[in-house]
């Protein structure tokens, strides 16, 4: 091979290598640019979704605004418990208002209590216990036991088993009948208000306990969910008279 041919071949090989390197570099730059464009597109799309769902969707529709104006308790229930069924929320709100009028009590306070007790869910608190038994056969007896799974607190208002027994409530209706549960709640609250009328505006806290320590804690917890316009806490250290208490609680 002549020296000139050899140099020409080297130049051709060098040119091909340079061309390959240039193509690789260009593809790499284009690839990075495409990646950056994808990232930017993703960011802008995420911002758009945020704007839409948190700003546009947050604005209530005209029909929804009308419903909330005429039935604010229904909307508040859905706000506090977004997973609640809308039909259930409407039935619950109507029951709270209807029986609140019948018993002359504040339905917003009952809603706050339900939120504190169960987060507006019809749940039953489970409890497991052991029951001992005497098993006898032919005059000879020995101890046996049985593990029983049951419930201690029922419904959206968490009626304790002792309360169910004391007031002769129907546990089956409490567990599957919302209207009955709300009415039973007001019956129980009516009794508690009379027993603790000396506590003034905080007489309702006896719904949870008559022990001062537990009542104080309970009032703070329930207050977080109260959106009514009445006074549910004592504004002064001096308690109100029983007559004024019943008026304030109505």
C-alpha positions as CSV (number, residue, x, y, z in Angstrom):
1,X,0.0,0.0,0.0
2,X,1.3,3.4,-1.0
3,X,1.9,6.1,1.7
4,X,-0.8,8.3,0.2
5,X,-3.4,5.5,0.2
6,X,-2.5,4.7,3.8
7,X,-3.0,8.4,4.9
8,X,-6.3,8.5,3.0
9,X,-7.5,5.4,4.8
10,X,-6.5,6.8,8.1
11,X,-8.4,10.1,7.3
12,X,-11.5,8.1,6.4
13,X,-11.4,6.0,9.6
14,X,-10.8,9.2,11.6
15,X,-13.7,10.9,9.9
16,X,-16.0,8.0,10.6
17,X,-15.0,7.9,14.2
18,X,-15.6,11.7,14.5
19,X,-18.9,11.3,12.8
20,X,-20.0,8.5,15.2
21,X,-18.8,10.5,18.2
22,X,-20.7,13.6,17.0
23,X,-23.8,11.6,16.4
24,X,-23.6,10.0,19.8
25,X,-23.0,13.3,21.5
26,X,-25.9,14.9,19.6
27,X,-28.2,12.1,20.5
28,X,-27.2,12.4,24.2
29,X,-27.8,16.1,24.2
30,X,-31.2,15.6,22.5
31,X,-32.0,12.8,25.0
32,X,-31.2,15.1,28.0
33,X,-33.2,17.9,26.4
34,X,-36.1,15.5,25.9
35,X,-35.8,14.4,29.5
36,X,-35.8,18.0,30.7
37,X,-38.8,18.7,28.6
38,X,-40.6,15.7,30.1
39,X,-39.7,16.8,33.6
40,X,-41.0,20.3,32.9
41,X,-44.2,19.0,31.4
42,X,-44.7,16.8,34.4
43,X,-44.2,19.7,36.8
44,X,-46.6,22.0,34.8
45,X,-49.2,19.2,34.7
46,X,-48.9,18.7,38.4
47,X,-49.3,22.4,39.0
48,X,-52.4,22.4,36.8
49,X,-54.0,19.5,38.7
50,X,-53.2,21.3,42.0
51,X,-54.8,24.5,40.7
52,X,-57.9,22.6,39.4
53,X,-58.6,20.4,42.4
54,X,-57.7,22.8,45.2
55,X,-59.0,26.0,43.7
56,X,-61.5,25.3,40.9
57,X,-63.0,22.2,42.5
58,X,-63.0,23.7,46.0
59,X,-65.5,26.3,44.8
60,X,-68.9,24.9,45.5
61,X,-71.1,24.5,42.5
62,X,-74.3,26.7,42.4
63,X,-76.5,23.7,43.3
64,X,-74.2,22.7,46.1
65,X,-74.1,26.3,47.5
66,X,-77.9,26.3,47.5
67,X,-78.0,23.0,49.5
68,X,-75.4,24.3,52.0
69,X,-77.4,27.5,52.5
70,X,-80.6,25.7,53.2
71,X,-79.1,22.6,55.0
72,X,-75.7,23.6,56.5
73,X,-75.6,20.7,58.9
74,X,-75.7,18.2,56.0
75,X,-72.8,19.9,54.3
76,X,-70.9,20.1,57.6
77,X,-71.3,16.3,58.1
78,X,-69.8,15.7,54.6
79,X,-67.0,18.1,55.4
80,X,-66.1,16.4,58.7
81,X,-66.5,12.9,57.2
82,X,-65.8,13.0,53.4
83,X,-66.3,9.3,53.1
84,X,-69.9,9.4,54.4
85,X,-72.7,8.4,52.0
86,X,-74.7,11.5,51.0
87,X,-78.0,9.9,51.6
88,X,-76.9,8.7,55.0
89,X,-75.6,12.2,55.8
90,X,-78.9,13.8,54.9
91,X,-80.8,11.3,57.1
92,X,-78.5,11.9,60.0
93,X,-78.7,15.7,59.7
94,X,-82.5,15.5,59.5
95,X,-82.8,13.3,62.5
96,X,-80.5,15.5,64.5
97,X,-82.6,18.6,63.7
98,X,-86.0,16.9,64.1
99,X,-85.3,15.3,67.5
100,X,-83.3,18.4,68.6
101,X,-86.5,20.4,68.2
102,X,-88.6,17.7,70.0
103,X,-86.2,17.6,73.0
104,X,-85.4,21.4,72.8
105,X,-81.7,20.7,72.5
106,X,-78.9,22.0,70.2
107,X,-78.4,19.6,67.3
108,X,-74.9,21.1,66.6
109,X,-73.8,20.0,70.0
110,X,-75.0,16.4,69.3
111,X,-73.2,16.5,66.0
112,X,-70.0,17.5,67.7
113,X,-70.4,14.7,70.3
114,X,-71.0,12.1,67.5
115,X,-67.9,13.3,65.8
116,X,-65.8,13.0,69.0
117,X,-67.3,9.6,69.8
118,X,-67.0,7.8,66.4
119,X,-65.8,10.3,63.7
120,X,-69.3,10.1,62.3
121,X,-69.1,6.4,61.6
122,X,-71.6,3.7,62.6
123,X,-69.0,1.5,64.4
124,X,-69.1,-0.8,67.4
125,X,-66.2,-1.1,69.8
126,X,-65.1,-4.7,69.9
127,X,-64.3,-6.5,73.2
128,X,-63.1,-10.0,73.9
129,X,-63.7,-11.6,77.3
130,X,-63.3,-15.0,79.0
131,X,-66.3,-16.6,80.7
132,X,-65.7,-19.4,83.2
133,X,-68.2,-22.2,83.6
134,X,-68.7,-25.2,85.8
135,X,-69.1,-28.4,83.7
136,X,-70.6,-31.2,85.7
137,X,-71.0,-34.9,84.8
138,X,-72.2,-37.6,87.1
139,X,-71.7,-35.4,90.1
140,X,-68.2,-34.4,89.3
141,X,-67.6,-30.8,88.3
142,X,-64.6,-29.0,86.8
143,X,-63.9,-25.5,85.6
144,X,-64.1,-24.7,81.9
145,X,-64.0,-21.5,80.0
146,X,-65.3,-19.9,76.8
147,X,-63.8,-17.0,74.9
148,X,-66.6,-14.6,73.7
149,X,-66.2,-11.8,71.2
150,X,-68.7,-9.0,71.7
151,X,-69.1,-5.2,71.8
152,X,-69.0,-2.7,74.6
153,X,-70.0,0.5,72.7
154,X,-72.6,0.7,70.0
155,X,-73.6,3.1,67.1
156,X,-72.4,6.5,66.0
157,X,-72.9,7.8,69.6
158,X,-71.0,4.9,71.2
159,X,-73.6,3.8,73.7
160,X,-71.9,1.8,76.4
161,X,-73.4,-1.6,77.4
162,X,-74.1,-0.3,80.9
163,X,-76.0,2.6,79.4
164,X,-77.9,0.3,77.1
165,X,-79.0,-1.8,80.1
166,X,-79.8,1.1,82.4
167,X,-82.0,2.8,79.8
168,X,-83.4,-0.4,78.4
169,X,-82.3,0.6,74.8
170,X,-82.6,-2.0,72.1
171,X,-79.0,-2.9,71.1
172,X,-80.1,-4.3,67.7
173,X,-81.9,-1.0,66.8
174,X,-78.9,1.0,68.1
175,X,-76.7,-0.9,65.7
176,X,-78.8,-0.8,62.5
177,X,-81.3,2.0,62.9
178,X,-79.9,5.5,62.7
179,X,-83.2,7.3,63.6
180,X,-83.5,5.2,66.7
181,X,-79.9,5.8,67.7
182,X,-80.3,9.6,67.4
183,X,-83.6,9.6,69.4
184,X,-81.9,7.5,72.1
185,X,-79.0,9.9,72.2
186,X,-81.4,12.8,73.0
187,X,-83.2,10.7,75.6
188,X,-79.9,10.0,77.3
189,X,-78.8,13.7,77.0
190,X,-82.0,14.9,78.5
191,X,-81.4,12.7,81.6
192,X,-77.8,13.9,81.9
193,X,-78.8,17.6,81.6
194,X,-81.2,17.2,84.5
195,X,-78.7,15.3,86.7
196,X,-75.9,17.8,86.1
197,X,-77.9,21.0,85.8
198,X,-75.7,22.6,88.4
199,X,-72.8,22.7,85.9
200,X,-74.5,25.4,83.8
201,X,-73.7,25.4,80.1
202,X,-71.4,22.5,80.6
203,X,-74.1,20.2,82.0
204,X,-73.9,18.3,78.7
205,X,-70.4,17.1,79.5
206,X,-72.0,14.6,81.9
207,X,-72.9,12.7,78.8
208,X,-69.4,11.4,79.0
209,X,-68.7,11.3,82.8
210,X,-69.6,13.0,86.0
211,X,-66.0,13.1,87.1
212,X,-64.6,16.6,86.8
213,X,-61.2,15.5,85.3
214,X,-62.9,13.5,82.6
215,X,-65.5,16.2,81.9
216,X,-63.0,18.9,81.4
217,X,-61.0,16.9,78.9
218,X,-64.2,15.9,77.1
219,X,-65.4,19.5,76.8
220,X,-62.1,20.5,75.1
221,X,-62.4,17.6,72.7
222,X,-66.0,18.2,71.7
223,X,-65.5,21.9,71.4
224,X,-63.2,21.3,68.4
225,X,-66.2,20.0,66.4
226,X,-68.9,22.5,67.5
227,X,-70.1,24.9,64.8
228,X,-73.3,26.1,66.4
229,X,-74.0,29.5,67.8
230,X,-75.0,28.6,71.4
231,X,-72.8,28.7,74.5
232,X,-71.6,25.2,75.4
233,X,-69.0,26.2,77.9
234,X,-69.3,28.3,81.1
235,X,-68.2,31.9,80.5
236,X,-67.7,32.5,84.3
237,X,-66.6,30.3,87.1
238,X,-69.9,30.7,88.8
239,X,-72.4,28.0,87.8
240,X,-75.8,28.9,86.5
241,X,-79.0,28.0,88.2
242,X,-80.8,24.8,87.0
243,X,-83.6,26.9,85.5
244,X,-81.2,29.0,83.4
245,X,-79.2,25.9,82.5
246,X,-82.2,24.2,80.9
247,X,-82.9,27.3,78.9
248,X,-79.3,27.7,77.8
249,X,-79.2,24.0,76.7
250,X,-82.4,24.2,74.7
